[in-house]
Amino acid sequence: MVCNRDVAALDEPLKKILGGSTAKVLAEHLGLHTVGDLLHHYPRRYAERGELTRLADLPLDEHVTVVAQVADARVLKFNGGRGQRLEVTLTDGSGRLRLVFFGKGIHKPHKDLLPGRRAMFAGKVSVFNRKLQLAHPDYELLDGDAGNGAEAVSAFAGQLLPIYPACQQMASWKIAKAVDAVLPRAQDAVDPLPEALRDGRDLVPLPEALLRIHRPASKADIAAARDRLKWDEAFVLQVALARRRLAETQLPAVARTPVTGGILDAFDAKLPFTLTGGQQKVSREIFDDLATEHPMHRLLQGEVGSGKAQPLDALVLTPRGFRPMGEMAVGTEVVVPSGELAVVDGVFPQGEREVWRLVLSDGSAVECDDEHLWIVGDGGAEERVLTTRELRRDLHAPDGRPRWSIAAAVPVDLDDGGERPLDPYPVGRGLAADRDPAARVPDACRNAPRKDRLAVLRGLLDAGGGPAGAGVFPAAHRPLADDLAWLARSLGGRARLSPAGEGTYDVEVALPEEGGAGLRRTIRAIEHAGRKPVQCISVRHPGHAYVTDHFTVTHNTMVALRAMLGVVDSGGQAVMLAPTEVLAQQHHRSITEMMGELAEGGMLGGAEQGTKVVLLTGSMGAAARRQALLDLVTGEAGIAVGTHALIEDKVQFHDLGLVVVDEQHRFGVEQRDALRGKGHSQREKQTPHLLVMTATPIPRTVAMTVFGDLETSVLDQLPAGRSPIATHVVPAKDKPHFLARAWERVREEVAAGHQGYVVCPRIGDEEDTPKGAKKTAGAKGGADTEGSPEDAEEKRPPLAVLDIAGQLAEGPLAGLRVAVLHGRMAPDDKDDVMRRFAAGELDVLVATTVIEVGVNVPNATAMVIMDADRFGVSQLHQLRGRVGRGAAPGLCLLVSEMPEASPARARLAAVAGTLDGFELSRIDLEQRREGDVLGQAQSGVRSSLRMLAVIDDEEVIASAREEATALVTADPELTGYPELRTALSALLDDEREQYLDKG
């Protein structure tokens, strides 16, 4: 970072020293305008004299600088002898790279590039006839035999050759010559680090660091210079953030404290449990922030409503009987412990995790991950909710007996539609008399009303030959023994199996008294069951609980709503901003149904403490929209859920107190701040609090977290990924038969009774077709690297839904039922397509990223993403989460025409290599940089960090934060540190300063 613009020598325009043409290229293509800018343009790497660049590692389609030796050179004629070209072959001792020069441009290189010569070459790597080449590269000879040997750059006099970030218009060695011209002025650099800090950290002065980084005599010089320059960037940036945090404590915000007897208490009273330790900790952090008179700025990591998972083969009780967890889908009806029915409103595949087995006192067992929640009791009056991990740590009482017990679920009537006799009692007696080793209770008598299940059980016990009234069935073969136990537990009872010899078991049954509470079972042991694919579900019911294997009660919950209710209690309003209409509708439905009558404030039948919850999206009808806007401006609505429509100027709030942003990576900083700015509408200069929720942080969010600008809460743990999904890269240009095979795989999935998605970056109607762009033909993927300067007129636009759908329907997917889905369709048309797809009336959906979140079709198992290189890592991760949501594994194919060695292909390979969302965010950060940490960019080359790497330098950043916080606390205006103040003003240009002011 440039930290000395007020010093005349370093603020001097490069034009005065280097001349107009060189200065113009540096300014236009590298953003370097002053002496200070050039001094802080550090070498990317160093080549040792005599060391050759590994040619096999060169990235395709990128501008590179290589040090290599000429192996041979020859002039070839073409076009019937009318044209000629020079081909030069370079070697690093193992690999080879071809250079080509055409026309009149061959004469000088033909004279210079003789076999055995060593030189630096700069150009863009391409492929011709399957061989790497540089066309018309710049070069600089490194030996003294050439005619221009006298001009050998002083930069190359040493053993270490600096390789600078360069461009097509300015090669690395030309930048080195420019640096040589300004390097004496490094002595004028003003040092921003306080002397005490430099001495304490053993850091060299800034002028010395600049000399060492550009012209090192040894590798030790490079290391010392890098250590010092990293501290410059980390410390000055941390001072800026520390001053921002200090300024926020001075910013006015309304303290939002829940009131006793308010809506939050009423909501908590509806919940039949206490919060987990982790949930209590996160809630405390959030409510402590809300209670202060300056704006909260907190990041909540972890997918709210998810993260507590069970294996895909675990069972969930539905009105038709038990179904595998892997078959759960949004809208599936399940049985809750109270005996009521509720629907699943969220399905969250979690990849593979370590799984634990809870063994209960009657010998039954149930499996889950370490974060799964259990409603348990320890003999006291109040039930508690604990994770598997918490149970494992405190499983037994001091006397060795099991500490925790699980209440029985309320027995419910079941019906799978099967035929059964009017009186099932004889069925039980018949099974008892039969003694067939394979005998089982018929499904129709298991998944039956309570009275029928009880009749079968009594028939079995009465005819089983055990002591009268003892509730014991002796010597049952295993299948029947398991069914006996199942019947007992389904009726709120207990059943224990004891080996009786020759593969049979005695089954001891205990049932609750008529009308009495079910019998509790204690947790006897918790065993490790290995790694398994898992997922979790959220249940749309105030208790958030469901019934799993062996009629065991388990639980899931949502935290952010409590913070919103606390703000409503204080007289404010809370907003949840969702990235798509589908997700906004899902949040609105989930919140209103969790709150029940508390979401019906001011309406007939609504609770006294209730409030109104409104939805605001772009496709709402005019009347509904007017009513929602009225409810917000009058304060009738305490909670609003919506999309970008909430950001529009005409949307006004009565007293906006909290903004919750879900799926942060879909929103730019400007959009988020626009909504926060609405806190000024009714209360002058009162900034609302901000809670950002994210499961897959974008690079900037990760960077800001490391830098400490966002306070961070972690809800248990970040989900480890998605369900078992095989992800593969399809190189459509290099291997067209791979793309043909991709369409065959889609047909195979459809033939197996499943469905698939094809995702394209663009819709393809006139509104989003770039002017002058050519329409593509053929359903191949990929595109040229974005921003490639060559052949711009030949670059095709991204592949489009409307084009690809037609090509597939008439070509590789002919005969299948193909439909399209995109954001500019009428809402009714979108709903109709999604309904038909969910009902299985369509085989393949060709769509844009409108399906990225909130779409749950468990039968969809295949996804083909066209031009996958056009999408970011976070988007690809979210998209593939749409498949593999049922019992069958998912398949995601990433189609690209990018060359194998290109950065885009490396990014796709990273996505294919892991299902871990947090790991992907780190990969994204390493590949795309942090974005401008203080500016508006989400990620990319605008990074203000030149030496510092967020992933690798976390320790430096943490130490710099401590030093900066202490300094700013002692001297907020930096009156004792004029050099640091200068550096700060250079870092904080007008745009970044405005950004800091926004919070």
N, C-alpha and C positions, 0 to 999 in steps of 0.2 A: 504494500500500500504506500502511496506517496504521502510523506508526512512532513514536508518542509516547503510548501508552496510559497510561503512568505519570504523565503530566503532568495534574494535576487539571483544568485548564481544558479540555483537549482530550479528556479522558476523561469529561467531564460528559455525562450522558444528555440526548438531544435533548428528551425530554419536559419537562424543566425550563425549556427556552428556547422551544420551539415550541408547547407544549401537547400534551395527550394524543392528540387525534384525528390531527393532522398527523404526530406522532412514530410513531403506530401504523402509518399507511400507509407511511411511509418504512422502517420496520423490516420489516414483513411483505412488502412488494412489491419493495423495493430493497436490503434487507439493511443498512440504515444505522441505527445505534443511538446513536452518540456524535457529539460535535462533530467529533472527528477523522475519523470515517467520512464525514461530510458534506463536510468540507473536501477530502477526497481523492476525492470524487465529481465528476470533472472534466467540463467541457462536452465534448460529442461534436464539435461544430463551432460556427462563429460565422456569424451572418448580418449583413451590413453594412446599416445603416439605409438604406432606400430600395431595397435589392436584394431582388428577389422570388425565391422558391424555384422551380426548374424543376419544374413539375407533371408533365411527361411522364416524369420519372425516378423517380417515387414507386414504391416496391416494394409489391406487393399483399400483403394479409394481415399487414401489419406496422403497429405503432403509429408514427406519424410526427408531427413538428412542422414546420409550414410557415409561411412569411411570404408573404402574398398580398393582392391587392386585390379588393374586391367589385365585380363587373361588374354584376350585377342581382340582385333578390330578388323573389319572388312567392309569394302564398299560394294553394294549390290545394285544392279540396274533393274528397273521395272517399267511397265508401259511401253514395251517394245524398245527399250533403251533410251526413251525420252526422259525418264526420271531416274534419280539415283538416291540411295539412302545409305547411311553409315550405321552399321550394327556393331556395338561394342559390348563385349561380355565381361562383366565384373565377377570376381570371386572373393569369398571370405575364407577359402581353404576347403570348404565343403559344399556350400550352396552356390548358386549362380543367379545373376540378375542381368537382363539385357537392357541396353540403352539404345535408342534409335534417334537418328538425326536425319532430316530431309532437306533436299534442295541445296540452296546456297549455304545453308547453315551447317554443312558437313565439313567445310574446309578447315576451320580452326580446330575443332575436336579431333579431326583426322591427324592433324599435326601434333596435337598435345597428348592425346590418349594412346600412348604406345604401350605394348605389353610390358608388364612389370611396374608401371607407374602407379603411385598411390595418390588418391585425391578424395576430396569431399564432394559428394553429389547431392543435389536437392531437386526433388520433383514429386509428382503424384504417381503413386503405384497403381498400375492397371494390369489387366491380363490380356494377352493376345496369343492365340493358338495355344491356350492352356499354359503359357509361360508368363512369369512376372516380368514387367518392363517399366522403364521410365522413358517417356517421350520428351525429347528436347530438354533434358535436365540442365540446370546450372551446375557448374563444377568449379572447384578451386584445387589446384595441384598442391601437394604437401611436400614435394621434394624440391631441391634447388636447381634442377636441371632445365626446367622450362624457361622459355624466353622471358616470362614475367616473374622469374624467380626473385628478382630484386624487389618485387612488390609483395613478397611473402608477408602475410599479415603478422604483426607482432603478437596477436592473440594466439598464434600457433607456434610461437617460439618455445613455449613450455612443454612439459611432458603431457599435461592434461588439456585437451581441446574442448572448449565450451560449445555445446550444441544448443542454440537458442530456439524458442518457439518462433517459427517462421511462417511465411506465407508464399504463395506462388509468385508474388511480385518482388519479394525480398528474401534472399537466401540467408541461411544462418550466418555464414562467414561475412556477409555484407553487414549484418546487424552487429557482428563482432567488431568490424572496422568502425562502425558508428559509435559503439560503446567505448572503443579506444579513444575516440576524439573527445568524449565527455568525462572519461574516468577521473582525470585530475580534479574535477569539481566535486568529487565525492568527499574531499576534505572539508567542504563547506556544509555538509549535511548536519543539521541540528538533531541532536539525540533526544528522542521522546521519552526514553526510559529514565526514571530517577536514578541518580548515582548509587543510592543505597541498594536499590533493587539489582542494578547491574553487578555490584560487588558481591551481594549476597548470593546471586545465582551464577556467578563466575562467567559473565557474558562479556564479549569483546565490545568496544565502542562501535557505534554505527558506521563511521567512515571506514574503519578497518574491516568491518564485516562486508561492506560493499566492495572493497578492493579484493578481498579474499574470494567472494562468490563469483566475481567476474574473471579474475586472473589468479587462480589458486596455484601455489607451488606444490601442494601435496593434498592428499585426501583429507588429512587432518584440518587443513585450511577450510575445505568445503564443509566439513562437519561443524566446525566452530561458527562459520558464517551462517549456516542454516539454523543452528540452535538460536543464534541471536535474532535472526530475521523472523523466525517463527514467533519468538516472544514479542517482537514489535507488533505483529498482526494480532496475536491473541490478546495482548495487554491493552492496546489502544481500543480494540473492539469491545473488550470487557469493561473498560472505563465507560464507553458509550452506553453499554447495556446497564451498567451499575447506576449511571446517572438517570437513565430512563426509569429503572425500578424506584430510585429515590424520588423522581418527579411524580411517579404514579401514586406514591404515598401522600403526595400533596394534592393530587387531583381530587376534586369533589365527586363522591358517589354516595348514593343513599345506602346506609347500612341496612341489610335485609335480614331480620331475625324472625324465625318462626314464633308464633304466639301460642301460648297454652290454650288448648281447646279449639285450635283452628283446624284448617283443612288437612294439614300434615298429620296431626294427631288422629284425626278421624280416619285418614287413610291407613296409618299404621295400626289402628285398632282393628281394621278389617283383616289384617294379616295374622295368621295363626302361628306366628313364630317370631323369634328375634333375629336380627341381622347377623351374618357371619362376622368374625373378627376383621377380615379384610374389608367387608362392606362398611362396617362401623368406622374403620380407620379412614377410608376414602370419604365417607359422609362427613366425618369430623373436619377433615381438611377443607372440604368444599364449604361447609357451613361457617367455619372459622373465617375463611376468606370473605364470604358474603356478609359477615357481621362487621366488617371494617368499612370505614368511610372513604376507601379508595378502591378502584376497580379490580376485581379478581381477573386474573389472566392465567387460567389453568388448563393443562392438557390432561385428559383422562385417557390413558392407554388401556386397551383391552376392549373387546367387543361387548358392549353392554347387552345383557340378556343371553350371553353365550359363555362358553369356556368351561362349563361343567358337563362332562361328556360320559357316554356309555358306549360299549362296543356295538357295532352294527347288528350283531346277532342277539343283543339283549332284547328283552320283550317289554312291550308297552301295552297296557290293558285298554281295549276299545270296547264299544258296546257289542261287537261281534266276537269278542274274545281277544287273546293276545296276538299282537303282530310284531314283527322284528322292528327294532329301532331304525334300521336302514330303510324301511318302507314308509317311515313317517314323512308327511308332507304338510305344507301350510294348508289348513282347512280340514285336516284329519281330526275326527272326533275321538277324544280319549276320556277315560274315566278318572276323575279326581278323587282324592281320599275321602271326601265327604259323601261320595256316591253320586254327585252330580256329573253331568257331561260338560266338556269344554272342548274348544278347538285348539289345535296347534297353530300358533301365529308366528313361529320362527323356527327354521331348521338350520343348524350351523355345523356342517361337517368340519372336523378338526384334524384330519390326517391321521397318522399313526401316533399313539401315545402309550406310555406305560400304563397297564391296567391292573387294578387290585380287585380281589374277591373278598366280599364280606360274608363270613360264615356265621349263620344265625343259630340260636340255641336249639332249634328243631332239626338242624342239619341242612336246611336249605341254604342257598348261596346266591348272591347277586354281584355282578361285576360293574366297575365304573373306573373313571380316572381319579387322580389324586385331588382334583378340584371339585369333584361332584358334591352336591349338597344333600344332606340327610336331615329329616325332621326327627329328632331323638329326644328322649327324656332320661333323667337320672334319678327318678323317684320323687322329684319335686313337682310342684303344681304346674310349672311353665315348661312348654316344649321349647327346644332350642334348635337352631339350624347350624350344623357343623359340616366342614368339608371332610372328605375321606382322610386327608392329611392330618387334620386336627383330631379325628377319631383315633388314628393310628398312634399318635403321640400320647394319648391319654385313654387307653382302651380299658384298663382294669382299675378297680378300686384298690386301696391299700391292702385289703385282705385277699386280693387275688381274684375276686369275683368280677364278672363283666360289669362295667360301669353304665353302659348305655343300652337302652331298649328302643325298639321301633314299634309304634302303634300300628294296629291292624287297620287296613282300609275298611270302610263301611261296605258290607256286602251289597252287590247290585245285581239286578236282572240282566242277563245277557241273552243274545239271540243271533245265531249265525245263519238263520233261515233254513236250517236243516229240519227234516221231519223227525218227530219223536213221539212215543206213545203218550196217550193221555195220562197214564199212571206209570212213571218211570221206575217205581219201586221194584217190580219184577225184573227189570233190567239188571239192577244191582244184585239181586238174589241169583239170577242166572249166571252172572260173571263169577260170583263166589263159588257156585257149584261146579262150574266148568273146569277151572284150574288149568286152562290152556296157558302155556308159557308166554304166548304172544297176545293173550287177551288184553283188551284195553276198553276203557269207557268210551262209547261212541262220542265223536265231536258234538253231535247235536244234543247230547245229554250233559256235556261239559259246558258248552256255550249256551246255557239255558237259564230260565228264571231260577231264582234262589230256591223256591219250593221244590222244583224238579231236581236240582242238584242235591238238595237235602234228602229227597226220597231215594235217589240212587245210592247215596252214602249209607243211609240207614239199611237199605236192602243188602248192601255188601257186608256191613257189620253184623246184621242179624243172622245172615246165612254163612258167615265166614268161619264159624267154628270156635271163636274165641269165647272167653268167659262172659256170661250174660251181663250186659250193662257195663262191661269194663272198657269198651271203646278200643278194643284191640283186634286187628285182623291178622291172623298168624300165617306165616309161610307163603306170602304173596310173591309171585315172580316180579322182576323189577318193573316192567311196563305197568302192570296193574298197581303195584305199590306206589309208583310215582303219581298215577291218576288218583288214588285214594288220598294221598297227601295234598294234591292239587285241589280236590273237592273240599277238604277240610279248611285249607287256607282261604279258599274263595268264600267261605262262610264266616270268616273272621276268627277261625280257630287255628290250632297248631297240630302238626303231625310230625312224628319222629320215626325214622326207619332204623331198625336194628337187624344186622345179619342173623339169619336163622339157619344157615347151612344149605348147601347144594344150590346156591344162586338165588335163594329166596330171602325175604325180609319180613319181620314182624312190623306192622304199622300201628303205632300207638296214636290215637286220635283224641283231641280235646276240643270241644266246641263251647262257645260262650252261652250263657243263659239266654233264654228267649227275651229279646228286647234289651239285653245287656251290651256293654261295650265289648269290642273284639279283644282277643287275647294278645298281649304284647310278646314280642320275641327279643331276646337280648342278643347283642353282637358278641359272639364268642371269640372270633379271631378275624384278622385281616391278612390275607395272603397275596403275594405277588403273582400275577397271572401272565406276565409277559407283555410284549408289545402287540397291539391290535389296532385296526382302523376303528375310529370312534366318531360320534357326532353327538350334539346335544339339541334339545328342543326347548322352546319356551311355550308355555301354556297360557291361553287367554282366560285367566280366572284369577280372582283376587288372591287365592292361595298359591298360585304359580306352581302347584304340585301335580304329580301324576302317579299312577300305580305301575310299578315295574315287576320284574320276575318274582314269582312266588308271592304276589300281592303285597310287595314291599312299597312303602310310601317314600317317594323321592321328590326333589324340588328344584325349581329354577326361579330367578328373580331379575328385576331391572332396577337400577339405582338412580339414574339421572332424574327420573320423575320426582323423586323426593326433594331434590334441590329446587325444582320448578315450583313445587307446592309450597316450599318454605318461603319463596319470594312472593307468591300469591298471598300467603298469610300476612306478609308485611305491608300489603296494600299495593304491591307492584305487579307487573305482568312479566311473563316468561315466554320466550319464543324458541322453537326448535326449527332449525333450518336444515332441510334435507336436499340432496342433490337432484333427485328426480321426483316426478309426480307419483310414480308407483310407490317409492319409499315413503314419501310424505303421507300418502293415504294409509299406508301400512302403519306408520307411527301414530297417526291420528286415531285410527281404529283401535290400535293396541292401548293407547292412553285412555281413551274414553271407556273402553270395556274394563280395563283394570280399575279405573276410578268408580265405575258404576254410577250410582245416583249422585256422587260428588262431582261428576262432570255435567250435571244438569242444573247448575245454579240459575235461579230465576225462573225455572220452568216447573210446571205442575209435576209433583212427585219428586222433585229434586231435593237434595239434602240442604239443611239450613246453612251449613258451612260451605256449600258447593260453589263452584264457579263454572263459567262456560268455556268450552274448548272448541276453538274454531279452526277450520282448515282454509288455507288460501293458496290456490294454485292458478296457473295461467289459463287453464282450460275451463274454469268454473263459469257457469252461466251468469249473466249480468245481475239478476236479482239476488242470487246467493252471494255474489261478490260484494254487492252493495251492503248487504246485511252484515257480512263478515267485517268489512271496513268500518261500519258503524259500531259494531261490538268492540272493535279495537280502540277506536278513538274515544268512546264513552267510558271504557274500562269495564264494560259488561263481561268481556272475555278476559279471563286471567291468563289463559294459555292459548298460544297460536302455534300451529304447525303448518309449514309451507315450504315452497320452493323459492326460486329467485324472485317470484312475484312479491315476496315480502320486502324486497329491496327497493321496489319502485317508489318514486317520489311521492305519489299520492297516498301511500300507506302511512298513516300516522297512528301513534300510540298514546294512550292516556298517561302511562307511567311505566316505560319499559325498564325493567330491573335486571333481567338476565337473558343473555343470548346463548343458546346451546347450538353448536354447529356439529352435525353428524356427518360422518364420511368426509373429513376435512380435506382430503386430497382432491375432491371434486370442486373446491372453491378457491378462487384467487383471493389474495389478501385484500384487494380493493373491494370485492363483493362483501367479504366479512365485515370490513370496516364501515361500509355503507350502512349495514344494518345496525352496527353498534352506534353509529352517529344518530340514529333515530331516538336515542335516549335524550337528545336535546329538545325534542319536539314539545314536550309539555313542561319538563323541569329544566330550567335554564342551566346549561353546562353540567348536567349530571350524567356521567358516562355509565352505561349499564355494565354489569359484570359479564365476563365471557368464560364459557366452558367449552373447550374443543374436545370432541370425542373422535378417536381414530383407532382402527385395528391395523391398518397397513400405512404407517406414516410415510408421507412423501419426503424426498430428500431434505427440503427446507425445514420440515417439522422435526426431523431427526437432528438436523444441525442446530436448530433453535433450542432443542431439548438439551443437547450437549453443552451449548453455550450458556444455558441457564436463563434465557429470556422468558421461557414459559415455565411456571412451576408445574411439577409433574405428579400426577397420582396414577398408580398402577392398580387396576382392579384384578386382583389375584394374579393372573398371568396373561400374557398375550397369546392368543390362539396359535397353536403350532402349525397351522396351515389349513388345508381343506381336506375333503374326503379322498379316498384312494383314486387319484386321477393320473393316468399315464399321459405325459406331455411329450410331444416329439416335434422337432423342426423339420419342415418339408421344404427342401431347396428346389423350388419349382423351376428355376432357370437352368441350374446345373444338371438336375435329374428330373426331367419332365415325367418320367414313369412313376416317380414318387407321388406326384400330384394325382395322376390317374389312380394310383393305389389308394390315395386318401378318399376319393369319391367311392371307390369300391368298399372301403371300410364303412362309409356312411350307409351304403346300401345294405351291407351285412347287418349293421345295427338295426336298421328298419326291418329287415327280414326276421330278426330275432324278436320283433315286437316292440322295439324301442324307437326313440325319436332323436332328432339332431338339430343343431343350430349351425348356420353359416353366418359369420359376422364380417361386415365390410366397414371401412372407415367413413364412407360417404353415402348419402341417399341416392344421388344421381338425377334429381330433377333439376330444372333450370336454375333454381335459386342457389344451389350450391356447386354448380359446375363452374370451375374457373374460366374466366374469359379467354377465349382462344385456345383452350385446352382440347386435346384430341380425345375422343372417346375410345376406350380400350375395347378390343375384341378378344374373346377367349377368357376363360375363367382361370387365369393363372394369377399367382400372388405376387406380392413384392413391389418394389419401386426403387428408384435410384436413391442414394443417400440424400437426405434433405440438405439443401443448401449447396449441393454440388455445383460448381461454377460452369462446368462444361456441358455442352449440348442442351442448353436450357430449353431450346425450342422443341426438342424431341421428347422432353420429359412428359410422361403421361400423368394425369391426375390420379388420385387414389381410386382403387376399385370401388364400385358403387352397388348398392343393394338392388336397385331397379335393373341394372345391366346384368349383374351376376345371376339374379333369380331367373331371368328369362333364358340365359345361356344354360343354366343347370337343368331347368325344366325341359328344355329341348335336347339336351346333350347327356352328360353323365348321370343325371338323376331323372331321366325321362321315365314316366310311369309312376313316380312318387308324387304324393300330395304336397306341393311346395307353395308356401305363402310368404308375404313380406310383412315386416313390421318396422316402422321408423317414427321419429318424433313429430313429423309434420302430418301424420294421418289424423283424421278427426277422432276425438276421444272414443266415440261409439265404435268406430271401425277398429281402433286398437283393442278395445275390450273384446270385441267379437273375435278377432284373430287369436288373442290370448286364451279366450274361453275355448275355442275350437282346438287349439294346440294342447291345452291342459286336459281336454276331454279325449285326446287321442284321435281327433278327426283330421289332423294334419301330421305329415311325417317329418317335414323339414321346414324350419323357420329361417328365412334369410333376413337378417336384421342389422341395425346399427347398434351402437352401445346403449341403446334404450333398455336393453335386457341386462345391463351390467349389475344392477342391484334390484332386489325386491321381486325377482321373478323366480318362482319355485315350481318346477315340473319334474318330479322325481323320475319319471319315465324317460327323460332326455339324458342320453348317455354319451353322445358324440358332439363335438364342436370343432368346426374348421374356421380358423381366423385368417381371413385373406389380408394381404399386406400387413402382416403382423408387426413388421418393423415400424409401422406408422404409429403404433400404440406405445404408451409408456409401460414400465414394469408394473406399476400399481393397477393400471387398467387391465392388463393381461391377466394378472392374478385374480382380479374381481370377476372378469369374464369367465374364466374357466371354472370358477366356483358355481356356475349355473349347471354344470353337469356332474354326474356322480353323486347326486343327492338321494338316490334310492338305494335299493339292495344291490344293483348291478354296478360294477366299476365304471368310471368315466374315462373318456378318451378326448384329449385336446390336441389338435394338430395346428401348428403355427406355420403358415405358408409365407414364404418370403423369396424374393429374387435377389436378395443381397448376397454378395460373394462370401465365401466361407470365412475369410480372414477379416471381414469388416466388423467394426464396432457394433453395428446393428445386429449382426448374427451372434456376436458374443453376448449381447443383451438377451436375445431369445434363448440361447443355450443356458443362460443363468436361470431364466424362468422355467425352462424344461427340467432343470436340475434340482429344484427344491419346491416344496409346498409350504415352506415356512414364511409367513408374511413379513415378520420382522427381519429375517435374514435377507429377504428380497429388497427390503427398504435400504438395508446397508449396501447391498450390491448396487442398487440404483444410485445411492449416494456416491459410491466410489466411481461409477461410470459417468454420471452426469454432473458431478460436483454438487455443491450445496445450494446452488442458486445464490443470489445476492442476499447475504444474511440480513442486511438492513434495508434492502430495496424491495421492489414489488415482485421480482421474478420468483417463480416457484422453484425452478431448478435450471441448470444449464450453464453456459459459458460466461454468464454475467457475473460470476463469482468475484467478490472483492478479495478473496483469499488467494494469494499467489504461492506462498511457501507452506502455509498451514493446511493440513489434511485432517478433517474432523474425525475420521475413523481412527487414523494412526496416532493423532496427537492429543488424545483425550486428557492425558496427564498434564500436558502443558496448558491446555485450556482451563482445566480445573484449578491449577496453581495460579494462573493469571487471574482467574475470577476472584480467588481469595485476596490476592494482592490489590486488585482494582477495587473491590468492595471496601477494603480497609482504607485505601487512599481516599476514595470518594466520600466515605463516611466522615473522615477527618477534615477534608477540604473539598466540599461539593463544587465550588466554583473554580477549583484548580488554580487558585491565585498564586500558590507557591510553585507551580509547575508550568511556566510559560511555554516551554518546549513541547510538553504534552498537549497543552491547549492548541498549539499550532498544528500538531499531528491530528488532533481530533477535528479541527475545522476542515482539514484536507480530506479526512475520511467522510465527514458528514456534509456532502454537498446538499443543495436545496431539496432535491427529491428525497434523499434519505432522511433529512431532518424532518420533513413533513411526515414521512412514514413513521418515524419514532413518535411524533406527536399524536398519531392516531391510536397508538396502543394496539 
